[in-house]
Amino acid sequence: MAEPYSEGYASDLTAEHDRKNLAVIEEARLSGRINDEAAEYLTELYSDSFLWFREVFYFLGKCFGAPKAPVMRYDYATDSAISEPIKISDIHPLSPYIVHHRLDADPMRNQFFTSGAGHKIDLAVSSIVTVIVGAQKSIDRALDKVTGKYYAAYVDEVYNTVYKVIAKSEREASARAVAEKVKEKLNEKYVSTPAETVLSIIGSRHEKLAVELVRALDKVERPRMRLQDVWRVKCLFDLIPQARTFIERVCEIMPDRILSVKDMFYDMENPRNYRDAKLVIDIGKDGHVVPMEIICQVRSFFEFEKQTHGNYEIARKGENKKKARANKSSIEKNIALGANEHKMGVEEYNLMICQCLEDLFDRVGWNILYSQGNGVSMFDGFPKPCKLYYPQKILDIIGEKLDSAIENEVFRFKNAPAKLTLAQESEIFHYMARFVLIAAMPYVQKDWDVPSDTMAGKLFNFVMNEVQRYYKKSD
């Protein structure tokens, strides 16, 4: 083995670790913990790790360009950077690192300022993206997932699929009996070819359903394919529109590599109240699918995630190990505690959005003066319209109610530098409402509002309450 940080150290260290990982995978296959298909897939993910890590690095460079600050090592235990700059040549898959990039396509660039003593101006919202590049997932943890919660979810999907197909033409009791037998069989050992198992159980009496069952079961995602975070990156943004701009840009520049996109910034049904967006892309080559998971999160929420991490780990370990019923209340308590802390994270973020809205209101007068006679607004194209957005029906409802509130002088400007027409006031308030919809995180709880002693606070609460009312009616 080469000496640390000598030439070739990173690649030699990774190659040795690859050998150990492949030995663990083969042992799992021989023991029957996984089958040949799962072993082959894991072998692809854990072979040539240095090659895949270079692809991660290449992806970041293509999306962000060169780092804007020294690259630092990262400590999972404290969720923070270690004050130890490292060279690019010293980066390897077994050690996480943190780096700062600039989002060149940032729709919020230079829009929010704070004024300090002596008219010192600081950016209140930055275009800087903090990127945390995780180390390669432990093979032991990967195996636990593939044979644990991923396999359990897969078995449940197979069960539901078999039940639904058979129940369409047979008695429900018969469908449930067959589904139960299938579930029992799949729980005996790791199986990733459910059609064969199902057909051997149903026999000839359900032969006419065989084709439909096979087609339906082929759509059930196999346990091994649910493992998408062997390579993972977390990007921290100041505002949600920045994260969505990044996601859209990735989808535009490499559409053939996108495996999935999931936006949970608006998710009000998650019991943990967790908010982020997840992008999975394929960094593989030559027909090999190698998924990389990119988590997009806002910076203020990440600070609360640090506090909830311990509670989540307790809950996860309790679920994975199926602890005794006596510990169930403790696990549920930690999940509830984590959800409450996430709720606090949503509130903290929305208070910042409300302050941004206040900053925009302060600048409306200057915008009016600037645009007089030339038809050009300082805010044209800001914030950038986003495809990851609310249904049009919500926008129409809020627009109509906002027009009514403006006509009834619920919302009006009192300190504009010039007399505004109703059309001008409507344009400004509609713009502000659109900013709230694009930037804020909605919430289910009706027990929280931002302070409404300012126009910004009143408008924020108005918009978010309408969003809440819409989803409550949709339940």
Disulfide bonds with the S-S distance in Angstrom:
none
